[in-house]
Amino acid sequence: MEELYLGIETSCDDTSCAVYSPVRGVVTHRTAAQLDHEKYGGVVPEIASRSHMRTLLPLYETVMKESGAALESLSGVGVTNGPGLTGSLLVGLSFAKALAYACGVPLAGVHHIEGHILANALEGPLECPALVLVVSGGHTQLVHMEKVGRYEIVGSTRDDAAGEAFDKIGKLLGLPFPGGPAIERAAREGNAAAYKFPRGLRYSGGCDFSFSGLKTAVRLKVESLDEIGPRIVADVAASAQEAIVESLVEKSIVAARERGAKRLYLAGGVASNGRLREVMRERLAASGVAVAWPRPEYCTDNAAMIACAAFYHIRAGLIDGLELNSFARGNLVNWAS
């Protein structure tokens, strides 16, 4: 009988379910985006958790019907149990526990960041050891992956995540939420050299990031301008995007040099940014480092990556009980020997 793993992801504002096969890859994957947050310019936790409660059951039923699998035939259920918004996490975790208990299938709690890392395994085997740049609205980290289950953080942001910087800059420019895709669209019509914005910790010599100074510089520039027309928006967007991309690429080069890495994976929502992919591939290729990333729908929060991670956990005998709890914050944990 074919192994099939159900994944559930509700760490923030997207409700997602997926079924994954170690042989076929992603069998079916559905994500329901929450649009109510746009008018607030950011995610409202109470709205997010209530939306998950309305959406998760019908989404699960759709995915199971599309996969043709029966719950009792699953090889396991994987669920994000942190980090994330506590209310949102508890909706998915409670649902996953109920399914696993009712039908006697193994349960695996998955760290959200490990899920993003393993999104790179959805369409082919990972080549380890490797570096992984995890870059999203809540996280910006460089992780050395010795193998699946063995992780070492070699660099992280000291203040804001890159995705958060995109969101805040987008709001300053009057662009829709989330800011990352909106800034990328606006930047296509802009001049990336129009404004010289800072690259945080550029000369620190380490692998850490900083984006708070960039946010402040953009705010001061916008406040100094008499009028913010389409051309100004495009130029500021392009210049800010270039500052973020250069920071991410330069620190990745430093980490690759220090670790002797020959491969780097991108992960997280910002990994779908076209300019980041273009510059990362070009600059790291010159250093002999191959760069790869998941397709866009597997860069943002999704359940396919959680189902894939559950496969690795359960195959290694890492099975959680009903006492599994959620956590709002927490670093990656090494579980492989």
C-alpha positions as CSV (number, residue, x, y, z in Angstrom):
1,M,0.0,0.0,0.0
2,E,1.3,3.5,-0.9
3,E,2.5,5.7,1.9
4,L,0.4,8.9,2.1
5,Y,0.9,11.7,4.6
6,L,-1.6,14.4,5.5
7,G,-0.2,17.9,6.3
8,I,-2.0,20.7,8.1
9,E,-0.7,24.3,8.3
10,T,-2.4,27.1,10.3
11,S,0.5,29.0,11.8
12,C,-0.5,32.4,10.6
13,D,-3.3,33.6,8.3
14,D,-3.4,30.9,5.6
15,T,-5.3,27.6,6.1
16,S,-3.7,24.8,4.2
17,C,-4.1,21.0,3.8
18,A,-2.2,18.6,1.6
19,V,-1.5,14.9,0.9
20,Y,2.1,13.9,0.1
21,S,3.5,10.7,-1.2
22,P,7.2,9.8,-0.9
23,V,7.0,8.3,-4.4
24,R,4.7,10.7,-6.3
25,G,5.4,13.9,-4.4
26,V,2.5,16.2,-3.7
27,V,-0.7,14.4,-4.5
28,T,-3.0,17.3,-3.7
29,H,-2.6,20.6,-2.0
30,R,-5.1,23.4,-1.2
31,T,-4.6,26.7,0.6
32,A,-7.3,29.2,1.5
33,A,-6.0,32.7,1.9
34,Q,-7.5,35.1,4.4
35,L,-8.4,38.5,2.7
36,D,-9.9,40.2,5.8
37,H,-6.5,41.4,7.0
38,E,-5.7,43.6,4.0
39,K,-7.7,46.6,5.3
40,Y,-5.7,46.5,8.6
41,G,-2.3,46.4,6.9
42,G,-1.3,43.3,8.8
43,V,-2.5,40.0,10.3
44,V,-5.1,40.3,13.1
45,P,-4.6,37.2,15.3
46,E,-8.2,36.8,16.4
47,I,-9.5,37.1,12.9
48,A,-7.0,34.6,11.7
49,S,-7.9,31.9,14.3
50,R,-11.6,32.3,13.7
51,S,-11.1,32.0,10.0
52,H,-9.1,28.8,10.4
53,M,-12.0,27.3,12.5
54,R,-14.5,28.0,9.6
55,T,-12.2,26.9,6.8
56,L,-10.1,23.9,8.0
57,L,-12.8,21.2,8.0
58,P,-14.2,21.8,4.5
59,L,-10.6,22.3,3.1
60,Y,-9.6,18.9,4.7
61,E,-12.6,17.2,3.2
62,T,-11.8,18.6,-0.3
63,V,-8.2,17.4,-0.1
64,M,-9.1,13.9,1.1
65,K,-11.7,13.6,-1.7
66,E,-9.2,14.8,-4.3
67,S,-6.5,12.4,-3.1
68,G,-8.9,9.4,-3.0
69,A,-7.4,8.3,0.3
70,A,-9.2,7.1,3.4
71,L,-8.2,8.6,6.7
72,E,-7.4,5.2,8.3
73,S,-5.1,4.4,5.4
74,L,-2.8,7.3,6.0
75,S,0.7,6.7,7.1
76,G,0.7,9.7,9.3
77,V,-0.6,13.2,10.0
78,G,1.8,16.2,10.2
79,V,0.9,19.6,11.7
80,T,2.7,22.8,12.4
81,N,2.9,23.2,16.1
82,G,5.1,26.3,16.1
83,P,6.3,29.0,15.9
84,G,3.4,31.1,15.0
85,L,0.2,32.7,16.3
86,T,-0.9,30.7,19.3
87,G,-4.6,30.8,18.4
88,S,-4.0,29.8,14.8
89,L,-1.7,27.0,15.8
90,L,-4.1,25.6,18.3
91,V,-6.9,25.2,15.6
92,G,-4.7,23.1,13.4
93,L,-3.1,21.2,16.2
94,S,-6.4,20.3,17.8
95,F,-7.8,19.1,14.5
96,A,-4.7,17.0,13.7
97,K,-4.8,15.4,17.1
98,A,-8.4,14.5,16.7
99,L,-7.8,12.9,13.3
100,A,-4.8,10.9,14.6
101,Y,-6.6,9.7,17.7
102,A,-9.8,8.8,15.9
103,C,-8.1,6.6,13.3
104,G,-5.0,5.5,15.1
105,V,-2.4,7.0,12.7
106,P,0.9,8.5,13.8
107,L,1.1,12.2,14.6
108,A,4.1,14.4,13.9
109,G,4.5,18.0,15.1
110,V,6.6,20.0,12.7
111,H,8.6,23.2,13.3
112,H,7.4,25.8,10.8
113,I,10.9,26.6,9.7
114,E,11.8,23.0,9.1
115,G,8.7,22.8,7.0
116,H,10.0,25.7,4.8
117,I,13.4,24.1,4.5
118,L,11.9,20.7,3.5
119,A,9.7,22.4,0.8
120,N,12.9,22.0,-1.3
121,A,12.4,18.2,-1.0
122,L,8.9,18.2,-2.5
123,E,10.0,17.8,-6.1
124,G,13.3,16.0,-5.7
125,P,15.9,14.8,-3.2
126,L,17.9,17.3,-1.2
127,E,21.6,17.5,-1.7
128,C,23.3,17.7,1.7
129,P,25.2,19.3,3.3
130,A,23.8,22.6,2.2
131,L,23.0,26.1,3.3
132,V,19.4,27.3,3.5
133,L,18.4,30.9,3.5
134,V,15.0,31.0,5.2
135,V,13.5,34.4,4.5
136,S,9.9,35.3,5.2
137,G,7.7,37.8,7.1
138,G,8.7,36.5,10.5
139,H,12.1,34.9,9.9
140,T,15.4,35.6,8.3
141,Q,18.0,33.0,9.0
142,L,20.9,31.2,7.3
143,V,20.9,27.5,8.3
144,H,23.6,24.9,7.7
145,M,21.8,21.6,7.0
146,E,24.1,18.7,7.6
147,K,21.3,16.4,6.7
148,V,17.5,16.3,7.3
149,G,17.1,16.7,11.0
150,R,20.5,18.3,11.7
151,Y,20.5,22.1,11.6
152,E,22.8,24.8,12.7
153,I,21.8,28.5,12.5
154,V,24.9,30.4,11.3
155,G,23.2,33.8,10.8
156,S,19.9,35.5,11.7
157,T,18.3,38.9,11.8
158,R,19.1,41.1,14.8
159,D,15.9,43.0,14.5
160,D,13.3,42.8,11.7
161,A,12.8,40.0,9.1
162,A,13.2,40.8,5.5
163,G,9.5,40.0,4.8
164,E,8.5,42.4,7.6
165,A,10.6,45.1,6.0
166,F,8.9,44.6,2.7
167,D,5.5,44.8,4.4
168,K,6.3,48.0,6.3
169,I,7.9,49.7,3.3
170,G,4.9,48.7,1.2
171,K,2.6,50.3,3.7
172,L,4.7,53.5,3.7
173,L,4.2,53.7,-0.1
174,G,0.5,53.0,0.1
175,L,0.8,49.6,-1.6
176,P,-1.5,46.7,-0.7
177,F,-0.7,44.0,1.9
178,P,1.3,41.8,1.8
179,G,4.1,44.3,0.8
180,G,6.5,41.9,-0.8
181,P,4.6,41.0,-4.0
182,A,3.4,44.6,-4.3
183,I,6.9,46.1,-4.0
184,E,8.2,43.6,-6.6
185,R,5.5,44.6,-9.0
186,A,6.1,48.3,-8.5
187,A,9.9,47.9,-8.7
188,R,9.7,46.6,-12.3
189,E,8.9,50.1,-13.4
190,G,11.4,51.8,-11.1
191,N,15.1,52.7,-11.0
192,A,17.0,50.6,-8.3
193,A,19.7,53.2,-8.2
194,A,17.4,56.2,-7.6
195,Y,17.9,56.2,-3.8
196,K,20.9,54.8,-1.9
197,F,19.4,53.0,1.1
198,P,21.5,51.4,3.8
199,R,22.6,47.7,3.8
200,G,22.5,46.8,7.5
201,L,25.7,45.1,9.0
202,R,27.3,45.2,5.6
203,Y,30.8,45.4,6.9
204,S,30.3,43.4,10.1
205,G,32.1,40.4,8.7
206,G,29.5,38.0,10.1
207,C,26.4,36.4,8.7
208,D,23.7,38.3,10.6
209,F,21.2,40.6,9.0
210,S,19.6,43.9,10.0
211,F,16.7,45.7,8.3
212,S,15.4,48.2,10.9
213,G,17.8,50.9,9.6
214,L,16.5,50.4,6.0
215,K,12.9,50.8,7.2
216,T,13.8,54.0,9.0
217,A,15.7,55.4,5.9
218,V,12.7,54.7,3.6
219,R,10.3,56.3,6.1
220,L,12.5,59.5,6.3
221,K,12.8,59.6,2.5
222,V,9.1,59.3,2.0
223,E,8.4,61.9,4.6
224,S,10.8,64.3,3.0
225,L,9.2,64.2,-0.4
226,D,6.5,66.8,-1.3
227,E,4.5,64.4,-3.5
228,I,4.5,60.6,-3.8
229,G,3.4,59.9,-7.4
230,P,3.7,56.6,-9.3
231,R,7.3,57.3,-10.5
232,I,8.5,58.0,-6.9
233,V,6.7,54.8,-5.6
234,A,8.4,52.7,-8.3
235,D,11.8,54.2,-7.7
236,V,11.6,53.8,-3.9
237,A,10.2,50.3,-4.2
238,A,13.0,49.3,-6.6
239,S,15.7,50.9,-4.4
240,A,14.4,49.3,-1.2
241,Q,14.1,45.9,-2.9
242,E,17.6,46.1,-4.1
243,A,18.9,46.9,-0.6
244,I,17.1,43.9,0.8
245,V,18.3,41.6,-1.9
246,E,21.9,42.7,-1.7
247,S,21.9,42.2,2.0
248,L,20.5,38.7,1.7
249,V,22.9,37.7,-1.1
250,E,26.1,39.2,0.4
251,K,25.5,37.4,3.8
252,S,24.8,34.2,1.9
253,I,28.1,34.5,0.1
254,V,29.9,35.0,3.4
255,A,28.2,31.9,4.9
256,A,28.9,29.8,1.9
257,R,32.6,30.7,1.9
258,E,32.9,30.0,5.7
259,R,31.2,26.6,5.4
260,G,32.6,25.6,2.0
261,A,29.1,25.1,0.8
262,K,28.5,24.0,-2.8
263,R,24.7,24.3,-2.7
264,L,22.3,26.8,-1.2
265,Y,18.5,26.5,-1.0
266,L,16.0,29.3,-0.6
267,A,12.9,28.9,1.6
268,G,10.1,31.0,2.9
269,G,7.7,33.5,1.2
270,V,10.4,36.0,0.2
271,A,12.1,33.2,-1.7
272,S,9.5,33.7,-4.4
273,N,10.9,37.2,-5.1
274,G,12.2,37.2,-8.7
275,R,14.9,39.7,-8.2
276,L,16.3,37.8,-5.2
277,R,16.4,34.6,-7.2
278,E,18.1,36.3,-10.2
279,V,20.8,38.0,-8.2
280,M,21.3,35.0,-5.8
281,R,21.8,32.6,-8.7
282,E,24.1,35.0,-10.6
283,R,26.3,36.0,-7.7
284,L,26.7,32.5,-6.0
285,A,27.3,30.8,-9.4
286,A,30.5,32.9,-9.6
287,S,31.5,31.4,-6.2
288,G,30.8,27.9,-7.4
289,V,27.6,27.5,-5.4
290,A,24.5,26.1,-7.0
291,V,21.2,27.7,-5.9
292,A,17.7,26.1,-5.9
293,W,14.3,27.0,-4.6
294,P,10.8,25.6,-4.4
295,R,8.1,26.6,-6.9
296,P,6.2,29.8,-5.7
297,E,3.2,28.0,-4.1
298,Y,5.6,26.0,-1.9
299,C,7.5,29.1,-0.8
300,T,4.6,30.7,1.1
301,D,3.0,28.9,4.1
302,N,1.6,25.6,2.8
303,A,0.7,22.2,4.1
304,A,2.6,20.2,1.4
305,M,5.9,21.1,3.2
306,I,4.4,20.0,6.5
307,A,3.3,16.6,5.1
308,C,6.7,16.1,3.6
309,A,8.4,16.9,7.0
310,A,6.0,14.5,8.7
311,F,7.2,11.7,6.4
312,Y,10.8,12.3,7.5
313,H,9.8,12.4,11.2
314,I,7.7,9.3,11.2
315,R,10.1,7.3,9.1
316,A,12.7,8.1,11.7
317,G,10.4,7.0,14.5
318,L,9.8,10.5,15.7
319,I,6.1,10.2,16.7
320,D,4.3,12.7,19.0
321,G,1.5,11.9,21.5
322,L,-1.7,13.8,22.3
323,E,0.3,15.9,24.8
324,L,2.0,17.7,21.9
325,N,1.6,21.5,22.5
326,S,2.0,24.6,20.4
327,F,4.7,27.3,20.9
328,A,4.8,30.8,19.7
329,R,8.5,31.1,19.5
330,G,11.3,28.5,19.4
331,N,14.4,27.5,17.5
332,L,14.9,24.6,15.2
333,V,15.6,21.4,17.1
334,N,18.0,18.7,15.9
335,W,16.3,15.3,16.0
336,A,18.5,13.1,13.7
337,S,21.5,11.4,15.1
